Structure formats: structure tokens, C-alpha cells
Amino acid sequence: MADPSRISPYSPSTRDFLNPLLIAPDCVPGFADLPDRAELEAALADLRATTLIDYPAVHRVKLRALEALFAHFVAHADADAKAAFEQFCRDHGKALEGHALFEALSERFMAEGMNAAWVTWPEQYQNPDNLAVRDFARAAKHRIAFHAWLQWTADTQISNARDRAKAAGMRIGLYLDLAVGISPDGSRAWIGGPAIANHAAHRAARPTPSAPPARIGG
């Protein structure tokens, strides 16, 4: 998420979690209470009216809205909502913790003028078990929680969409696409280590009418 230019659905950072930039901020509880709601609504409307997607602008506006919504959640969410978030974190365990940690580190290095890809980070941050990473995790607990909350929010919205589809008569609800491979410099490869980055990140897909030779995912 730290690099809005990385938009290919065929080379995701991970296949285990969702892209938070697909969250509809104006459908998140608390949006109506934000002080700058009107400004955000206008910005979101402008983004939705464009012919082509302006990914950097989407990233900028949605991140601002989602950060405000997370702050509202922390301060004002009721006990049921907080319990649901905590249960989501328990259910997804170490995988979610690792992904959220990766996202926070990616943001840090992008802000420092570096790259979101873990293979370009200083060596002490390239292994999630290193002391430098553990120190960062302790210092960045709030930001890591934000990225975990993003995944819960995205999962909640897609679950709501599935339920509405089923209620409207779609027996299977939603049919979701799954990338064939992953990016070798994304969160899943960082968590899994060289074996994932070098072997599992690139897999050939079956031929399709638009691409008769097997294409490479990742």
C-alpha cells in the first residue's frame, strides 16, 4: 500500500489479505462524524468521476480518510466493534501481524525516499526476525494496528457485499479472483523468506484466449 504506483493485480504483495485502497471510506462507521467529511466527500466524488483512475490521488485521499476513521474508531467505537476487530486479529494471528508490520516498514522507507520493496531495505530490516525489526515493531504499535484495522475493515466490507449479493439471489455470493503468483518483494515473500521469494513468487498460468502462451504471475 505504501507505493500507489504498484497497481498490478497479478503481482500482489500477498494473496492472504486485501488491498485497503478498495475500501469505501464513506461506508465506514464514523465517516459522518469526521470534521472534514464534506471535503472528503467532494474529493471522493471527484475521484469516482474520472475516466481513468488516478492512483496516486486515490492513495492520497483515501489514506487521509482512513487514518481519520481509524482515529475515530480508537476513540469512539463501541465495545462490540472493538471486540470484532480483536477477534479478527486473533483469527488471523501471526500472518496478519507480519503483513501489518511489513506495511508499516514499507511506509517508513518510502517516507525516507527509499523503496517499498523489502529487498532494497537496509539489511537489518530484510529479515522479520532481526532485532531491528522487533525494535521497530515495538515503537510502531499504533501504526501496525492501523494496518491490521484496514484489513478488518476491508474484510467487513467485502463480507457485507457478499451477504447483500446472496440476499439478492446470487447463490454463491461473490466470486473473487486470486492472483497466480505474488510479488517477490512484497509482504508474503518477506515473511516467508528466500524460499518464497525465489520459488513460489513466479508460477506459470494456464493459457487463455487473450494470452495463449502461459503467462507468469508475479
Secondary structure, DSSP 8 states (H G I E B T S, - for coil): ---TT---TTS-S-SSS--GGGS-GGGSTTGGG-TTHHHHHHHHHHHHT-SS--HHHHHHHHHHHHHHHHHHHHHH--HHHHHHHHHHHHHHHHHHHHHHHHHHHHHHHHHTT--SSGGGS-GGGSSTTSHHHHHHHHHTHHHHHHHHHHHHHHHHHHHHHHHHHHHTT-TT-------SS--TTSHHHHHH-HHIIIIIT-EE---BTTB-S--EE-
